[in-house]
Amino acid sequence: MQSLSESERKKISIEIPNLVGEQIVIFRKLRNLTQTELASMVGKDRQYLYKIEKGRVTPNIATLAIISTALDISLSQLFEKIK
């Protein structure tokens, strides 16, 4: 097992939220939901959901599980495109 360098950790902490946010946008649009509608479904405000979708905040795993449930997908589907 190897240690991650500071630059590797930083890269991951930027890329993962962006990729998850992109997945949320894809599934939200597939279900014809607006940000406001999805935010209401999960008990968050639209601005917070916008920040999640843009990768500007990193939601905790419980919030991601709530979002995936509202989108009627498995939590793992949010992470499918992430290696």
Short mmCIF file of the C-alpha atoms (twelve columns), coordinates in Angstrom:
data_MODEL
# 
_entry.id   MODEL 
# 
loop_
_atom_site.group_PDB 
_atom_site.id 
_atom_site.type_symbol 
_atom_site.label_atom_id 
_atom_site.label_alt_id 
_atom_site.label_comp_id 
_atom_site.label_asym_id 
_atom_site.label_seq_id 
_atom_site.Cartn_x 
_atom_site.Cartn_y 
_atom_site.Cartn_z 
_atom_site.pdbx_PDB_model_num 
ATOM 1  C CA . MET A 1  0.000   0.000  0.000   1 
ATOM 2  C CA . GLN A 2  1.415   3.355  -0.987  1 
ATOM 3  C CA . SER A 3  0.924   6.800  0.420   1 
ATOM 4  C CA . LEU A 4  -0.694  9.442  -1.713  1 
ATOM 5  C CA . SER A 5  1.187   12.616 -2.376  1 
ATOM 6  C CA . GLU A 6  -0.324  15.974 -1.515  1 
ATOM 7  C CA . SER A 7  -0.930  16.682 -5.218  1 
ATOM 8  C CA . GLU A 8  -2.690  13.320 -5.679  1 
ATOM 9  C CA . ARG A 9  -4.944  13.977 -2.679  1 
ATOM 10 C CA . LYS A 10 -5.741  17.459 -3.959  1 
ATOM 11 C CA . LYS A 11 -6.527  16.143 -7.443  1 
ATOM 12 C CA . ILE A 12 -8.904  13.527 -6.036  1 
ATOM 13 C CA . SER A 13 -10.621 16.011 -3.736  1 
ATOM 14 C CA . ILE A 14 -11.367 18.213 -6.749  1 
ATOM 15 C CA . GLU A 15 -12.215 15.572 -9.356  1 
ATOM 16 C CA . ILE A 16 -14.537 13.328 -7.341  1 
ATOM 17 C CA . PRO A 17 -17.056 16.021 -6.321  1 
ATOM 18 C CA . ASN A 18 -17.143 17.237 -9.939  1 
ATOM 19 C CA . LEU A 19 -17.793 13.754 -11.298 1 
ATOM 20 C CA . VAL A 20 -20.486 13.005 -8.723  1 
ATOM 21 C CA . GLY A 21 -22.113 16.356 -9.440  1 
ATOM 22 C CA . GLU A 22 -22.143 15.583 -13.161 1 
ATOM 23 C CA . GLN A 23 -23.851 12.262 -12.469 1 
ATOM 24 C CA . ILE A 24 -26.505 13.967 -10.357 1 
ATOM 25 C CA . VAL A 25 -27.219 16.401 -13.200 1 
ATOM 26 C CA . ILE A 26 -27.532 13.550 -15.713 1 
ATOM 27 C CA . PHE A 27 -29.979 11.562 -13.576 1 
ATOM 28 C CA . ARG A 28 -31.930 14.674 -12.559 1 
ATOM 29 C CA . LYS A 29 -32.420 15.641 -16.202 1 
ATOM 30 C CA . LEU A 30 -33.360 12.066 -17.157 1 
ATOM 31 C CA . ARG A 31 -36.193 12.376 -14.652 1 
ATOM 32 C CA . ASN A 32 -37.155 15.832 -15.955 1 
ATOM 33 C CA . LEU A 33 -36.568 17.433 -12.581 1 
ATOM 34 C CA . THR A 34 -35.411 20.986 -11.983 1 
ATOM 35 C CA . GLN A 35 -32.834 21.783 -9.343  1 
ATOM 36 C CA . THR A 36 -35.608 23.320 -7.270  1 
ATOM 37 C CA . GLU A 37 -37.744 20.182 -7.496  1 
ATOM 38 C CA . LEU A 38 -34.912 17.825 -6.556  1 
ATOM 39 C CA . ALA A 39 -33.744 20.120 -3.766  1 
ATOM 40 C CA . SER A 40 -37.259 20.135 -2.336  1 
ATOM 41 C CA . MET A 41 -37.441 16.338 -2.545  1 
ATOM 42 C CA . VAL A 42 -34.247 15.950 -0.529  1 
ATOM 43 C CA . GLY A 43 -34.883 18.736 1.965   1 
ATOM 44 C CA . LYS A 44 -32.120 21.056 0.759   1 
ATOM 45 C CA . ASP A 45 -32.260 24.448 -0.880  1 
ATOM 46 C CA . ARG A 46 -31.654 24.902 -4.608  1 
ATOM 47 C CA . GLN A 47 -28.411 26.802 -4.082  1 
ATOM 48 C CA . TYR A 48 -26.924 23.934 -2.091  1 
ATOM 49 C CA . LEU A 49 -27.942 21.437 -4.772  1 
ATOM 50 C CA . TYR A 50 -26.407 23.733 -7.408  1 
ATOM 51 C CA . LYS A 51 -23.125 23.711 -5.463  1 
ATOM 52 C CA . ILE A 52 -23.205 19.907 -5.244  1 
ATOM 53 C CA . GLU A 53 -23.824 19.608 -8.987  1 
ATOM 54 C CA . LYS A 54 -20.936 21.999 -9.726  1 
ATOM 55 C CA . GLY A 55 -18.573 20.194 -7.334  1 
ATOM 56 C CA . ARG A 56 -18.200 23.282 -5.162  1 
ATOM 57 C CA . VAL A 57 -19.211 21.457 -1.985  1 
ATOM 58 C CA . THR A 58 -18.632 17.882 -0.932  1 
ATOM 59 C CA . PRO A 59 -21.805 16.449 0.568   1 
ATOM 60 C CA . ASN A 60 -21.602 13.688 3.120   1 
ATOM 61 C CA . ILE A 61 -22.517 10.135 2.217   1 
ATOM 62 C CA . ALA A 62 -25.952 10.398 3.846   1 
ATOM 63 C CA . THR A 63 -26.855 13.379 1.652   1 
ATOM 64 C CA . LEU A 64 -25.686 11.490 -1.435  1 
ATOM 65 C CA . ALA A 65 -27.800 8.501  -0.388  1 
ATOM 66 C CA . ILE A 66 -30.849 10.751 0.013   1 
ATOM 67 C CA . ILE A 67 -30.247 12.288 -3.422  1 
ATOM 68 C CA . SER A 68 -29.820 8.884  -5.053  1 
ATOM 69 C CA . THR A 69 -33.016 7.640  -3.404  1 
ATOM 70 C CA . ALA A 70 -34.911 10.690 -4.660  1 
ATOM 71 C CA . LEU A 71 -33.537 10.025 -8.151  1 
ATOM 72 C CA . ASP A 72 -34.548 6.348  -7.856  1 
ATOM 73 C CA . ILE A 73 -31.019 5.108  -8.448  1 
ATOM 74 C CA . SER A 74 -28.547 3.186  -6.331  1 
ATOM 75 C CA . LEU A 75 -25.832 5.052  -4.528  1 
ATOM 76 C CA . SER A 76 -23.281 3.132  -6.562  1 
ATOM 77 C CA . GLN A 77 -24.707 4.605  -9.772  1 
ATOM 78 C CA . LEU A 78 -23.501 8.036  -8.675  1 
ATOM 79 C CA . PHE A 79 -19.989 6.606  -8.581  1 
ATOM 80 C CA . GLU A 80 -20.074 4.446  -11.730 1 
ATOM 81 C CA . LYS A 81 -17.798 6.705  -13.768 1 
ATOM 82 C CA . ILE A 82 -15.258 7.094  -10.990 1 
ATOM 83 C CA . LYS A 83 -12.209 4.826  -10.905 1 
# 
